[in-house]
Amino acid sequence: MRPFRVPHIAQSIFKGFTWHKDREKRAVFLTFDDGPVSGVTDFVLEELGSRNMKATFFMVGENVQKAGYLARQVHGEGHGIGNHTFHHLNGANTSMSGYLADVKKCQEEILDKTGVNTRFFRPPYGRMTCSQKRKIAPNHEIVLWELISWDFRKEMSPYRSLQQLKRKTANGSIVLFHDQKKSESFLKTMLPDYLDFLAGEGYSTKSL
């Protein structure tokens, strides 16, 4: 069974990453990785907008290049934007020079399309080397997540994911979704109910 919450011990061992935010405030930080993608990102924006909720979108540079209008819409509607590399690279399998060049290319693409020089970075797959981390950390807050929806897994039931997120959401939780095609059906099934749950429980949703 895949865990929906990153264990507290793992969060304490792997330092220098943002796993969650302030536990004293009744706020949740929704994050969406891998977009922007037509038909998915715009659905997410519509659901958030209808509830006056905010989120942060960790964008893949090549998708920003393809769908710059959606990246601009994300920014225009007051959501946060983060760097997720240009080619969605696994840092553990990529040279230092290649990884840093890809991060830089994504940063430039986001800036070109949206005017945002983002200070947030999330490594695809949550994987990067210690050396890559040391190079990126001075200019970026490296954001991971506390809760994951598993919305990209075919075997994951949207209903089970919804129930687990409802049970495990807490003050300051950073929650991971994906605005990509593999997650489209899953999101359309469960995201509205999860957003309604957050509102009903008195959580505000903020960008990072």
HELIX and SHEET records of a PDB file:
HELIX    1   1 HIS A    8  ILE A   13  1                                   6    
HELIX    2   2 THR A   41  SER A   50  1                                  10    
HELIX    3   3 GLY A   61  LYS A   66  1                                   6    
HELIX    4   4 GLY A   68  GLY A   76  1                                   9    
HELIX    5   5 GLY A   91  ASN A   93  5                                   3    
HELIX    6   6 MET A   96  THR A  114  1                                  19    
HELIX    7   7 PRO A  124  GLY A  126  5                                   3    
HELIX    8   8 CYS A  130  ILE A  136  1                                   7    
HELIX    9   9 PRO A  158  LYS A  168  1                                  11    
HELIX   10  10 LYS A  181  SER A  183  5                                   3    
HELIX   11  11 GLU A  184  GLY A  200  1                                  17    
SHEET    1   A 5 GLY A  80  ASN A  83  0                                        
SHEET    2   A 5 THR A  56  MET A  59  1                                        
SHEET    3   A 5 ALA A  27  ASP A  33  1                                        
SHEET    4   A 5 ILE A 174  HIS A 178  1                                        
SHEET    5   A 5 LEU A 147  ILE A 148  1                                        
SHEET    1   B 4 GLY A  80  ASN A  83  0                                        
SHEET    2   B 4 THR A  56  MET A  59  1                                        
SHEET    3   B 4 ALA A  27  ASP A  33  1                                        
SHEET    4   B 4 SER A 204  THR A 205  1                                        
SHEET    1   C 2 PHE A 120  PHE A 121  0                                        
SHEET    2   C 2 GLU A 141  ILE A 142  1                                        
END                                                                             
